[in-house]
Amino acid sequence: MSNSGKTSNKRTLVGFVVSDKNDKTIVVRVETLVKHPVLKKYIRRRKKFMAHDPNNECHIGDKVQIVESRPLSARKNWHLMKIIERAL
């Protein structure tokens, strides 16, 4: 058997950059829709993740995809995978 068809089990998330002030770090806000157990209404949940941006290429408002990685600092466990859409 060959290992060429091996896929990664790491989580990927899509969100918007809300801060790029730190060096080589971006803060990404990810929104998910969750159905309320009683009201059966969809609620928008937001969570912020710190991600590693080694080339400082992201800016506020960019739509990005991040992937889970090993801990890079106390709060940074994500890595920038690609920029989906640039901000205007």
PDB file of N, CA, C and O in Angstrom, chain B, residues numbered from 101:
ATOM      1  N   MET B 101       0.835  -1.189   0.000  1.00  0.00           N
ATOM      2  CA  MET B 101       0.000   0.000   0.000  1.00  0.00           C
ATOM      3  C   MET B 101       0.873   1.243   0.000  1.00  0.00           C
ATOM      4  O   MET B 101       1.952   1.270   0.593  1.00  0.00           O
ATOM      5  N   SER B 102       0.382   2.269  -0.678  1.00  0.00           N
ATOM      6  CA  SER B 102       1.135   3.520  -0.730  1.00  0.00           C
ATOM      7  C   SER B 102       0.488   4.554   0.176  1.00  0.00           C
ATOM      8  O   SER B 102      -0.722   4.517   0.404  1.00  0.00           O
ATOM      9  N   ASN B 103       1.288   5.472   0.692  1.00  0.00           N
ATOM     10  CA  ASN B 103       0.801   6.523   1.578  1.00  0.00           C
ATOM     11  C   ASN B 103       0.405   7.778   0.820  1.00  0.00           C
ATOM     12  O   ASN B 103       0.084   8.791   1.442  1.00  0.00           O
ATOM     13  N   SER B 104       0.419   7.740  -0.504  1.00  0.00           N
ATOM     14  CA  SER B 104       0.134   8.944  -1.278  1.00  0.00           C
ATOM     15  C   SER B 104      -1.329   9.373  -1.169  1.00  0.00           C
ATOM     16  O   SER B 104      -1.634  10.551  -1.358  1.00  0.00           O
ATOM     17  N   GLY B 105      -2.234   8.451  -0.871  1.00  0.00           N
ATOM     18  CA  GLY B 105      -3.655   8.774  -0.777  1.00  0.00           C
ATOM     19  C   GLY B 105      -4.091   9.140   0.627  1.00  0.00           C
ATOM     20  O   GLY B 105      -5.289   9.206   0.900  1.00  0.00           O
ATOM     21  N   LYS B 106      -3.148   9.378   1.522  1.00  0.00           N
ATOM     22  CA  LYS B 106      -3.460   9.678   2.917  1.00  0.00           C
ATOM     23  C   LYS B 106      -4.023  11.093   3.044  1.00  0.00           C
ATOM     24  O   LYS B 106      -3.464  12.041   2.494  1.00  0.00           O
ATOM     25  N   THR B 107      -5.121  11.226   3.767  1.00  0.00           N
ATOM     26  CA  THR B 107      -5.726  12.536   3.981  1.00  0.00           C
ATOM     27  C   THR B 107      -5.520  12.979   5.419  1.00  0.00           C
ATOM     28  O   THR B 107      -5.296  12.157   6.308  1.00  0.00           O
ATOM     29  N   SER B 108      -5.597  14.265   5.636  1.00  0.00           N
ATOM     30  CA  SER B 108      -5.392  14.837   6.958  1.00  0.00           C
ATOM     31  C   SER B 108      -6.698  14.852   7.740  1.00  0.00           C
ATOM     32  O   SER B 108      -7.768  15.080   7.176  1.00  0.00           O
ATOM     33  N   ASN B 109      -6.603  14.610   9.030  1.00  0.00           N
ATOM     34  CA  ASN B 109      -7.780  14.632   9.901  1.00  0.00           C
ATOM     35  C   ASN B 109      -7.910  15.952  10.643  1.00  0.00           C
ATOM     36  O   ASN B 109      -8.703  16.058  11.579  1.00  0.00           O
ATOM     37  N   LYS B 110      -7.153  16.951  10.245  1.00  0.00           N
ATOM     38  CA  LYS B 110      -7.174  18.227  10.950  1.00  0.00           C
ATOM     39  C   LYS B 110      -8.404  19.033  10.567  1.00  0.00           C
ATOM     40  O   LYS B 110      -8.857  18.997   9.423  1.00  0.00           O
ATOM     41  N   ARG B 111      -8.938  19.763  11.543  1.00  0.00           N
ATOM     42  CA  ARG B 111     -10.117  20.597  11.284  1.00  0.00           C
ATOM     43  C   ARG B 111      -9.742  21.814  10.464  1.00  0.00           C
ATOM     44  O   ARG B 111      -8.658  22.374  10.629  1.00  0.00           O
ATOM     45  N   THR B 112     -10.637  22.219   9.584  1.00  0.00           N
ATOM     46  CA  THR B 112     -10.468  23.470   8.851  1.00  0.00           C
ATOM     47  C   THR B 112     -11.697  24.319   9.076  1.00  0.00           C
ATOM     48  O   THR B 112     -12.816  23.808   9.118  1.00  0.00           O
ATOM     49  N   LEU B 113     -11.490  25.618   9.220  1.00  0.00           N
ATOM     50  CA  LEU B 113     -12.568  26.565   9.441  1.00  0.00           C
ATOM     51  C   LEU B 113     -12.418  27.728   8.479  1.00  0.00           C
ATOM     52  O   LEU B 113     -11.313  28.036   8.034  1.00  0.00           O
ATOM     53  N   VAL B 114     -13.534  28.374   8.157  1.00  0.00           N
ATOM     54  CA  VAL B 114     -13.548  29.550   7.290  1.00  0.00           C
ATOM     55  C   VAL B 114     -14.102  30.713   8.089  1.00  0.00           C
ATOM     56  O   VAL B 114     -15.134  30.587   8.747  1.00  0.00           O
ATOM     57  N   GLY B 115     -13.409  31.857   8.031  1.00  0.00           N
ATOM     58  CA  GLY B 115     -13.861  33.031   8.765  1.00  0.00           C
ATOM     59  C   GLY B 115     -13.247  34.297   8.202  1.00  0.00           C
ATOM     60  O   GLY B 115     -12.564  34.280   7.178  1.00  0.00           O
ATOM     61  N   PHE B 116     -13.508  35.403   8.898  1.00  0.00           N
ATOM     62  CA  PHE B 116     -13.034  36.715   8.478  1.00  0.00           C
ATOM     63  C   PHE B 116     -11.987  37.233   9.455  1.00  0.00           C
ATOM     64  O   PHE B 116     -12.108  37.044  10.666  1.00  0.00           O
ATOM     65  N   VAL B 117     -10.959  37.888   8.920  1.00  0.00           N
ATOM     66  CA  VAL B 117      -9.892  38.454   9.750  1.00  0.00           C
ATOM     67  C   VAL B 117     -10.430  39.714  10.424  1.00  0.00           C
ATOM     68  O   VAL B 117     -10.928  40.619   9.755  1.00  0.00           O
ATOM     69  N   VAL B 118     -10.326  39.767  11.749  1.00  0.00           N
ATOM     70  CA  VAL B 118     -10.782  40.942  12.496  1.00  0.00           C
ATOM     71  C   VAL B 118      -9.613  41.748  13.047  1.00  0.00           C
ATOM     72  O   VAL B 118      -9.795  42.898  13.448  1.00  0.00           O
ATOM     73  N   SER B 119      -8.402  41.158  13.073  1.00  0.00           N
ATOM     74  CA  SER B 119      -7.233  41.888  13.543  1.00  0.00           C
ATOM     75  C   SER B 119      -5.976  41.298  12.913  1.00  0.00           C
ATOM     76  O   SER B 119      -5.827  40.082  12.793  1.00  0.00           O
ATOM     77  N   ASP B 120      -5.070  42.202  12.512  1.00  0.00           N
ATOM     78  CA  ASP B 120      -3.778  41.760  11.975  1.00  0.00           C
ATOM     79  C   ASP B 120      -2.637  42.558  12.592  1.00  0.00           C
ATOM     80  O   ASP B 120      -1.577  42.705  11.984  1.00  0.00           O
ATOM     81  N   LYS B 121      -2.854  43.072  13.799  1.00  0.00           N
ATOM     82  CA  LYS B 121      -1.884  43.963  14.419  1.00  0.00           C
ATOM     83  C   LYS B 121      -0.653  43.236  14.959  1.00  0.00           C
ATOM     84  O   LYS B 121       0.434  43.811  15.004  1.00  0.00           O
ATOM     85  N   ASN B 122      -0.814  41.986  15.367  1.00  0.00           N
ATOM     86  CA  ASN B 122       0.330  41.236  15.883  1.00  0.00           C
ATOM     87  C   ASN B 122       1.219  40.768  14.737  1.00  0.00           C
ATOM     88  O   ASN B 122       0.754  40.553  13.618  1.00  0.00           O
ATOM     89  N   ASP B 123       2.503  40.614  15.036  1.00  0.00           N
ATOM     90  CA  ASP B 123       3.438  40.150  14.015  1.00  0.00           C
ATOM     91  C   ASP B 123       3.244  38.655  13.777  1.00  0.00           C
ATOM     92  O   ASP B 123       3.295  37.858  14.714  1.00  0.00           O
ATOM     93  N   LYS B 124       3.020  38.277  12.507  1.00  0.00           N
ATOM     94  CA  LYS B 124       2.837  36.893  12.069  1.00  0.00           C
ATOM     95  C   LYS B 124       1.631  36.209  12.719  1.00  0.00           C
ATOM     96  O   LYS B 124       1.596  34.982  12.817  1.00  0.00           O
ATOM     97  N   THR B 125       0.645  36.992  13.162  1.00  0.00           N
ATOM     98  CA  THR B 125      -0.559  36.447  13.782  1.00  0.00           C
ATOM     99  C   THR B 125      -1.770  37.215  13.299  1.00  0.00           C
ATOM    100  O   THR B 125      -1.732  38.439  13.171  1.00  0.00           O
ATOM    101  N   ILE B 126      -2.855  36.484  13.029  1.00  0.00           N
ATOM    102  CA  ILE B 126      -4.137  37.121  12.702  1.00  0.00           C
ATOM    103  C   ILE B 126      -5.194  36.575  13.644  1.00  0.00           C
ATOM    104  O   ILE B 126      -5.066  35.466  14.163  1.00  0.00           O
ATOM    105  N   VAL B 127      -6.232  37.355  13.859  1.00  0.00           N
ATOM    106  CA  VAL B 127      -7.380  36.915  14.641  1.00  0.00           C
ATOM    107  C   VAL B 127      -8.529  36.729  13.665  1.00  0.00           C
ATOM    108  O   VAL B 127      -8.897  37.651  12.937  1.00  0.00           O
ATOM    109  N   VAL B 128      -9.092  35.521  13.658  1.00  0.00           N
ATOM    110  CA  VAL B 128     -10.134  35.154  12.705  1.00  0.00           C
ATOM    111  C   VAL B 128     -11.433  34.896  13.464  1.00  0.00           C
ATOM    112  O   VAL B 128     -11.456  34.142  14.437  1.00  0.00           O
ATOM    113  N   ARG B 129     -12.527  35.540  13.001  1.00  0.00           N
ATOM    114  CA  ARG B 129     -13.851  35.311  13.604  1.00  0.00           C
ATOM    115  C   ARG B 129     -14.604  34.301  12.739  1.00  0.00           C
ATOM    116  O   ARG B 129     -14.805  34.517  11.544  1.00  0.00           O
ATOM    117  N   VAL B 130     -15.017  33.199  13.360  1.00  0.00           N
ATOM    118  CA  VAL B 130     -15.735  32.136  12.664  1.00  0.00           C
ATOM    119  C   VAL B 130     -17.172  32.114  13.173  1.00  0.00           C
ATOM    120  O   VAL B 130     -17.410  32.108  14.380  1.00  0.00           O
ATOM    121  N   GLU B 131     -18.127  32.101  12.244  1.00  0.00           N
ATOM    122  CA  GLU B 131     -19.547  32.057  12.610  1.00  0.00           C
ATOM    123  C   GLU B 131     -20.127  30.693  12.245  1.00  0.00           C
ATOM    124  O   GLU B 131     -19.878  30.172  11.158  1.00  0.00           O
ATOM    125  N   THR B 132     -20.900  30.127  13.160  1.00  0.00           N
ATOM    126  CA  THR B 132     -21.596  28.873  12.895  1.00  0.00           C
ATOM    127  C   THR B 132     -23.064  29.050  13.248  1.00  0.00           C
ATOM    128  O   THR B 132     -23.404  29.811  14.154  1.00  0.00           O
ATOM    129  N   LEU B 133     -23.927  28.350  12.536  1.00  0.00           N
ATOM    130  CA  LEU B 133     -25.356  28.367  12.822  1.00  0.00           C
ATOM    131  C   LEU B 133     -25.707  27.141  13.648  1.00  0.00           C
ATOM    132  O   LEU B 133     -25.378  26.016  13.273  1.00  0.00           O
ATOM    133  N   VAL B 134     -26.382  27.364  14.787  1.00  0.00           N
ATOM    134  CA  VAL B 134     -26.771  26.288  15.686  1.00  0.00           C
ATOM    135  C   VAL B 134     -28.269  26.384  15.914  1.00  0.00           C
ATOM    136  O   VAL B 134     -28.794  27.469  16.161  1.00  0.00           O
ATOM    137  N   LYS B 135     -28.958  25.258  15.831  1.00  0.00           N
ATOM    138  CA  LYS B 135     -30.401  25.244  16.045  1.00  0.00           C
ATOM    139  C   LYS B 135     -30.699  25.213  17.539  1.00  0.00           C
ATOM    140  O   LYS B 135     -30.168  24.373  18.266  1.00  0.00           O
ATOM    141  N   HIS B 136     -31.553  26.133  17.996  1.00  0.00           N
ATOM    142  CA  HIS B 136     -31.930  26.195  19.397  1.00  0.00           C
ATOM    143  C   HIS B 136     -32.751  24.959  19.754  1.00  0.00           C
ATOM    144  O   HIS B 136     -33.670  24.604  19.016  1.00  0.00           O
ATOM    145  N   PRO B 137     -32.439  24.291  20.877  1.00  0.00           N
ATOM    146  CA  PRO B 137     -33.124  23.038  21.182  1.00  0.00           C
ATOM    147  C   PRO B 137     -34.621  23.180  21.478  1.00  0.00           C
ATOM    148  O   PRO B 137     -35.389  22.254  21.216  1.00  0.00           O
ATOM    149  N   VAL B 138     -35.040  24.317  22.016  1.00  0.00           N
ATOM    150  CA  VAL B 138     -36.448  24.493  22.373  1.00  0.00           C
ATOM    151  C   VAL B 138     -37.195  25.301  21.320  1.00  0.00           C
ATOM    152  O   VAL B 138     -38.278  24.912  20.882  1.00  0.00           O
ATOM    153  N   LEU B 139     -36.618  26.417  20.919  1.00  0.00           N
ATOM    154  CA  LEU B 139     -37.307  27.321  20.001  1.00  0.00           C
ATOM    155  C   LEU B 139     -37.199  26.895  18.535  1.00  0.00           C
ATOM    156  O   LEU B 139     -37.919  27.414  17.682  1.00  0.00           O
ATOM    157  N   LYS B 140     -36.289  25.942  18.241  1.00  0.00           N
ATOM    158  CA  LYS B 140     -36.079  25.460  16.866  1.00  0.00           C
ATOM    159  C   LYS B 140     -35.706  26.578  15.903  1.00  0.00           C
ATOM    160  O   LYS B 140     -36.004  26.509  14.710  1.00  0.00           O
ATOM    161  N   LYS B 141     -35.066  27.584  16.419  1.00  0.00           N
ATOM    162  CA  LYS B 141     -34.666  28.744  15.637  1.00  0.00           C
ATOM    163  C   LYS B 141     -33.141  28.711  15.519  1.00  0.00           C
ATOM    164  O   LYS B 141     -32.456  28.304  16.457  1.00  0.00           O
ATOM    165  N   TYR B 142     -32.607  29.137  14.371  1.00  0.00           N
ATOM    166  CA  TYR B 142     -31.163  29.114  14.181  1.00  0.00           C
ATOM    167  C   TYR B 142     -30.521  30.340  14.814  1.00  0.00           C
ATOM    168  O   TYR B 142     -30.957  31.472  14.603  1.00  0.00           O
ATOM    169  N   ILE B 143     -29.467  30.085  15.600  1.00  0.00           N
ATOM    170  CA  ILE B 143     -28.738  31.134  16.305  1.00  0.00           C
ATOM    171  C   ILE B 143     -27.331  31.195  15.731  1.00  0.00           C
ATOM    172  O   ILE B 143     -26.721  30.158  15.469  1.00  0.00           O
ATOM    173  N   ARG B 144     -26.818  32.388  15.535  1.00  0.00           N
ATOM    174  CA  ARG B 144     -25.475  32.579  15.005  1.00  0.00           C
ATOM    175  C   ARG B 144     -24.482  32.633  16.157  1.00  0.00           C
ATOM    176  O   ARG B 144     -24.537  33.539  16.989  1.00  0.00           O
ATOM    177  N   ARG B 145     -23.578  31.667  16.206  1.00  0.00           N
ATOM    178  CA  ARG B 145     -22.535  31.636  17.230  1.00  0.00           C
ATOM    179  C   ARG B 145     -21.240  32.140  16.605  1.00  0.00           C
ATOM    180  O   ARG B 145     -20.906  31.781  15.476  1.00  0.00           O
ATOM    181  N   ARG B 146     -20.516  32.972  17.345  1.00  0.00           N
ATOM    182  CA  ARG B 146     -19.251  33.524  16.860  1.00  0.00           C
ATOM    183  C   ARG B 146     -18.140  33.158  17.824  1.00  0.00           C
ATOM    184  O   ARG B 146     -18.314  33.186  19.042  1.00  0.00           O
ATOM    185  N   LYS B 147     -16.997  32.815  17.255  1.00  0.00           N
ATOM    186  CA  LYS B 147     -15.837  32.512  18.075  1.00  0.00           C
ATOM    187  C   LYS B 147     -14.595  33.032  17.366  1.00  0.00           C
ATOM    188  O   LYS B 147     -14.510  32.997  16.138  1.00  0.00           O
ATOM    189  N   LYS B 148     -13.623  33.517  18.154  1.00  0.00           N
ATOM    190  CA  LYS B 148     -12.395  34.056  17.579  1.00  0.00           C
ATOM    191  C   LYS B 148     -11.241  33.077  17.797  1.00  0.00           C
ATOM    192  O   LYS B 148     -11.084  32.501  18.874  1.00  0.00           O
ATOM    193  N   PHE B 149     -10.446  32.908  16.750  1.00  0.00           N
ATOM    194  CA  PHE B 149      -9.269  32.054  16.797  1.00  0.00           C
ATOM    195  C   PHE B 149      -8.057  32.860  16.377  1.00  0.00           C
ATOM    196  O   PHE B 149      -8.136  33.706  15.485  1.00  0.00           O
ATOM    197  N   MET B 150      -6.927  32.590  17.032  1.00  0.00           N
ATOM    198  CA  MET B 150      -5.667  33.197  16.621  1.00  0.00           C
ATOM    199  C   MET B 150      -4.963  32.215  15.705  1.00  0.00           C
ATOM    200  O   MET B 150      -4.842  31.034  16.031  1.00  0.00           O
ATOM    201  N   ALA B 151      -4.491  32.702  14.547  1.00  0.00           N
ATOM    202  CA  ALA B 151      -3.858  31.845  13.556  1.00  0.00           C
ATOM    203  C   ALA B 151      -2.507  32.412  13.147  1.00  0.00           C
ATOM    204  O   ALA B 151      -2.288  33.623  13.173  1.00  0.00           O
ATOM    205  N   HIS B 152      -1.613  31.516  12.771  1.00  0.00           N
ATOM    206  CA  HIS B 152      -0.260  31.899  12.353  1.00  0.00           C
ATOM    207  C   HIS B 152      -0.266  32.314  10.883  1.00  0.00           C
ATOM    208  O   HIS B 152      -0.701  31.557  10.016  1.00  0.00           O
ATOM    209  N   ASP B 153       0.221  33.521  10.616  1.00  0.00           N
ATOM    210  CA  ASP B 153       0.327  34.062   9.259  1.00  0.00           C
ATOM    211  C   ASP B 153       1.800  34.411   9.033  1.00  0.00           C
ATOM    212  O   ASP B 153       2.202  35.545   9.295  1.00  0.00           O
ATOM    213  N   PRO B 154       2.614  33.464   8.554  1.00  0.00           N
ATOM    214  CA  PRO B 154       4.070  33.668   8.529  1.00  0.00           C
ATOM    215  C   PRO B 154       4.548  34.815   7.655  1.00  0.00           C
ATOM    216  O   PRO B 154       5.601  35.389   7.931  1.00  0.00           O
ATOM    217  N   ASN B 155       3.808  35.167   6.608  1.00  0.00           N
ATOM    218  CA  ASN B 155       4.254  36.225   5.696  1.00  0.00           C
ATOM    219  C   ASN B 155       3.541  37.552   5.900  1.00  0.00           C
ATOM    220  O   ASN B 155       3.752  38.483   5.123  1.00  0.00           O
ATOM    221  N   ASN B 156       2.718  37.663   6.909  1.00  0.00           N
ATOM    222  CA  ASN B 156       1.931  38.866   7.182  1.00  0.00           C
ATOM    223  C   ASN B 156       1.165  39.326   5.931  1.00  0.00           C
ATOM    224  O   ASN B 156       1.169  40.511   5.600  1.00  0.00           O
ATOM    225  N   GLU B 157       0.516  38.393   5.245  1.00  0.00           N
ATOM    226  CA  GLU B 157      -0.166  38.721   3.997  1.00  0.00           C
ATOM    227  C   GLU B 157      -1.656  38.990   4.155  1.00  0.00           C
ATOM    228  O   GLU B 157      -2.286  39.458   3.206  1.00  0.00           O
ATOM    229  N   CYS B 158      -2.242  38.714   5.313  1.00  0.00           N
ATOM    230  CA  CYS B 158      -3.668  38.950   5.531  1.00  0.00           C
ATOM    231  C   CYS B 158      -3.902  40.331   6.113  1.00  0.00           C
ATOM    232  O   CYS B 158      -3.058  40.879   6.821  1.00  0.00           O
ATOM    233  N   HIS B 159      -5.078  40.885   5.796  1.00  0.00           N
ATOM    234  CA  HIS B 159      -5.488  42.178   6.325  1.00  0.00           C
ATOM    235  C   HIS B 159      -6.922  42.086   6.823  1.00  0.00           C
ATOM    236  O   HIS B 159      -7.622  41.114   6.539  1.00  0.00           O
ATOM    237  N   ILE B 160      -7.353  43.086   7.556  1.00  0.00           N
ATOM    238  CA  ILE B 160      -8.697  43.083   8.138  1.00  0.00           C
ATOM    239  C   ILE B 160      -9.742  42.989   7.031  1.00  0.00           C
ATOM    240  O   ILE B 160      -9.684  43.713   6.036  1.00  0.00           O
ATOM    241  N   GLY B 161     -10.700  42.080   7.225  1.00  0.00           N
ATOM    242  CA  GLY B 161     -11.779  41.906   6.270  1.00  0.00           C
ATOM    243  C   GLY B 161     -11.582  40.774   5.282  1.00  0.00           C
ATOM    244  O   GLY B 161     -12.519  40.413   4.570  1.00  0.00           O
ATOM    245  N   ASP B 162     -10.385  40.205   5.221  1.00  0.00           N
ATOM    246  CA  ASP B 162     -10.134  39.088   4.307  1.00  0.00           C
ATOM    247  C   ASP B 162     -10.880  37.844   4.774  1.00  0.00           C
ATOM    248  O   ASP B 162     -10.974  37.576   5.972  1.00  0.00           O
ATOM    249  N   LYS B 163     -11.411  37.083   3.807  1.00  0.00           N
ATOM    250  CA  LYS B 163     -12.025  35.800   4.105  1.00  0.00           C
ATOM    251  C   LYS B 163     -10.947  34.744   3.950  1.00  0.00           C
ATOM    252  O   LYS B 163     -10.358  34.612   2.877  1.00  0.00           O
ATOM    253  N   VAL B 164     -10.678  33.977   5.029  1.00  0.00           N
ATOM    254  CA  VAL B 164      -9.566  33.042   5.033  1.00  0.00           C
ATOM    255  C   VAL B 164     -10.011  31.659   5.494  1.00  0.00           C
ATOM    256  O   VAL B 164     -11.058  31.496   6.120  1.00  0.00           O
ATOM    257  N   GLN B 165      -9.186  30.674   5.166  1.00  0.00           N
ATOM    258  CA  GLN B 165      -9.380  29.312   5.649  1.00  0.00           C
ATOM    259  C   GLN B 165      -8.204  28.982   6.545  1.00  0.00           C
ATOM    260  O   GLN B 165      -7.050  29.180   6.164  1.00  0.00           O
ATOM    261  N   ILE B 166      -8.497  28.474   7.750  1.00  0.00           N
ATOM    262  CA  ILE B 166      -7.444  28.127   8.699  1.00  0.00           C
ATOM    263  C   ILE B 166      -7.524  26.637   9.003  1.00  0.00           C
ATOM    264  O   ILE B 166      -8.587  26.023   8.908  1.00  0.00           O
ATOM    265  N   VAL B 167      -6.385  26.071   9.369  1.00  0.00           N
ATOM    266  CA  VAL B 167      -6.308  24.643   9.662  1.00  0.00           C
ATOM    267  C   VAL B 167      -5.668  24.456  11.031  1.00  0.00           C
ATOM    268  O   VAL B 167      -4.783  25.217  11.423  1.00  0.00           O
ATOM    269  N   GLU B 168      -6.121  23.443  11.748  1.00  0.00           N
ATOM    270  CA  GLU B 168      -5.609  23.152  13.079  1.00  0.00           C
ATOM    271  C   GLU B 168      -4.162  22.681  12.991  1.00  0.00           C
ATOM    272  O   GLU B 168      -3.793  21.952  12.070  1.00  0.00           O
ATOM    273  N   SER B 169      -3.344  23.104  13.959  1.00  0.00           N
ATOM    274  CA  SER B 169      -1.939  22.707  13.975  1.00  0.00           C
ATOM    275  C   SER B 169      -1.487  22.507  15.421  1.00  0.00           C
ATOM    276  O   SER B 169      -2.276  22.607  16.361  1.00  0.00           O
ATOM    277  N   ARG B 170      -0.219  22.226  15.563  1.00  0.00           N
ATOM    278  CA  ARG B 170       0.332  22.073  16.914  1.00  0.00           C
ATOM    279  C   ARG B 170       0.317  23.432  17.612  1.00  0.00           C
ATOM    280  O   ARG B 170       0.253  24.455  16.930  1.00  0.00           O
ATOM    281  N   PRO B 171       0.373  23.484  18.945  1.00  0.00           N
ATOM    282  CA  PRO B 171       0.413  24.770  19.643  1.00  0.00           C
ATOM    283  C   PRO B 171       1.655  25.571  19.277  1.00  0.00           C
ATOM    284  O   PRO B 171       2.783  25.104  19.433  1.00  0.00           O
ATOM    285  N   LEU B 172       1.424  26.790  18.785  1.00  0.00           N
ATOM    286  CA  LEU B 172       2.530  27.678  18.416  1.00  0.00           C
ATOM    287  C   LEU B 172       2.821  28.689  19.512  1.00  0.00           C
ATOM    288  O   LEU B 172       3.930  29.218  19.595  1.00  0.00           O
ATOM    289  N   SER B 173       1.835  28.959  20.350  1.00  0.00           N
ATOM    290  CA  SER B 173       2.006  29.818  21.525  1.00  0.00           C
ATOM    291  C   SER B 173       0.890  29.449  22.493  1.00  0.00           C
ATOM    292  O   SER B 173       0.212  28.438  22.311  1.00  0.00           O
ATOM    293  N   ALA B 174       0.702  30.266  23.515  1.00  0.00           N
ATOM    294  CA  ALA B 174      -0.295  29.936  24.531  1.00  0.00           C
ATOM    295  C   ALA B 174      -1.719  29.906  23.968  1.00  0.00           C
ATOM    296  O   ALA B 174      -2.535  29.100  24.416  1.00  0.00           O
ATOM    297  N   ARG B 175      -2.034  30.770  22.992  1.00  0.00           N
ATOM    298  CA  ARG B 175      -3.388  30.851  22.452  1.00  0.00           C
ATOM    299  C   ARG B 175      -3.469  30.559  20.957  1.00  0.00           C
ATOM    300  O   ARG B 175      -4.558  30.604  20.385  1.00  0.00           O
ATOM    301  N   LYS B 176      -2.358  30.265  20.321  1.00  0.00           N
ATOM    302  CA  LYS B 176      -2.328  30.116  18.862  1.00  0.00           C
ATOM    303  C   LYS B 176      -2.133  28.650  18.481  1.00  0.00           C
ATOM    304  O   LYS B 176      -1.033  28.109  18.593  1.00  0.00           O
ATOM    305  N   ASN B 177      -3.233  28.007  18.020  1.00  0.00           N
ATOM    306  CA  ASN B 177      -3.196  26.602  17.620  1.00  0.00           C
ATOM    307  C   ASN B 177      -3.652  26.410  16.183  1.00  0.00           C
ATOM    308  O   ASN B 177      -3.953  25.285  15.785  1.00  0.00           O
ATOM    309  N   TRP B 178      -3.710  27.467  15.399  1.00  0.00           N
ATOM    310  CA  TRP B 178      -4.210  27.398  14.029  1.00  0.00           C
ATOM    311  C   TRP B 178      -3.186  28.007  13.085  1.00  0.00           C
ATOM    312  O   TRP B 178      -2.353  28.821  13.482  1.00  0.00           O
ATOM    313  N   HIS B 179      -3.268  27.593  11.822  1.00  0.00           N
ATOM    314  CA  HIS B 179      -2.318  28.043  10.799  1.00  0.00           C
ATOM    315  C   HIS B 179      -3.123  28.500   9.585  1.00  0.00           C
ATOM    316  O   HIS B 179      -4.115  27.865   9.227  1.00  0.00           O
ATOM    317  N   LEU B 180      -2.714  29.576   8.960  1.00  0.00           N
ATOM    318  CA  LEU B 180      -3.386  30.059   7.753  1.00  0.00           C
ATOM    319  C   LEU B 180      -3.187  29.069   6.621  1.00  0.00           C
ATOM    320  O   LEU B 180      -2.055  28.719   6.288  1.00  0.00           O
ATOM    321  N   MET B 181      -4.290  28.613   6.024  1.00  0.00           N
ATOM    322  CA  MET B 181      -4.192  27.677   4.900  1.00  0.00           C
ATOM    323  C   MET B 181      -4.221  28.434   3.575  1.00  0.00           C
ATOM    324  O   MET B 181      -3.340  28.251   2.735  1.00  0.00           O
ATOM    325  N   LYS B 182      -5.238  29.291   3.385  1.00  0.00           N
ATOM    326  CA  LYS B 182      -5.292  30.092   2.170  1.00  0.00           C
ATOM    327  C   LYS B 182      -6.226  31.278   2.366  1.00  0.00           C
ATOM    328  O   LYS B 182      -7.093  31.277   3.240  1.00  0.00           O
ATOM    329  N   ILE B 183      -6.025  32.286   1.528  1.00  0.00           N
ATOM    330  CA  ILE B 183      -6.900  33.450   1.516  1.00  0.00           C
ATOM    331  C   ILE B 183      -7.948  33.191   0.428  1.00  0.00           C
ATOM    332  O   ILE B 183      -7.614  33.041  -0.747  1.00  0.00           O
ATOM    333  N   ILE B 184      -9.203  33.143   0.834  1.00  0.00           N
ATOM    334  CA  ILE B 184     -10.288  32.859  -0.101  1.00  0.00           C
ATOM    335  C   ILE B 184     -10.681  34.109  -0.873  1.00  0.00           C
ATOM    336  O   ILE B 184     -10.869  34.077  -2.089  1.00  0.00           O
ATOM    337  N   GLU B 185     -10.800  35.216  -0.135  1.00  0.00           N
ATOM    338  CA  GLU B 185     -11.265  36.462  -0.771  1.00  0.00           C
ATOM    339  C   GLU B 185     -10.603  37.641  -0.067  1.00  0.00           C
ATOM    340  O   GLU B 185     -10.560  37.698   1.162  1.00  0.00           O
ATOM    341  N   ARG B 186     -10.092  38.569  -0.848  1.00  0.00           N
ATOM    342  CA  ARG B 186      -9.463  39.777  -0.305  1.00  0.00           C
ATOM    343  C   ARG B 186     -10.512  40.816   0.037  1.00  0.00           C
ATOM    344  O   ARG B 186     -11.557  40.881  -0.610  1.00  0.00           O
ATOM    345  N   ALA B 187     -10.242  41.636   1.056  1.00  0.00           N
ATOM    346  CA  ALA B 187     -11.124  42.746   1.389  1.00  0.00           C
ATOM    347  C   ALA B 187     -10.906  43.876   0.391  1.00  0.00           C
ATOM    348  O   ALA B 187      -9.830  44.011  -0.193  1.00  0.00           O
ATOM    349  N   LEU B 188     -11.935  44.675   0.208  1.00  0.00           N
ATOM    350  CA  LEU B 188     -11.825  45.803  -0.727  1.00  0.00           C
ATOM    351  C   LEU B 188     -11.076  46.967  -0.138  1.00  0.00           C
ATOM    352  O   LEU B 188     -10.902  47.989  -0.802  1.00  0.00           O
TER     353      LEU B 188
END
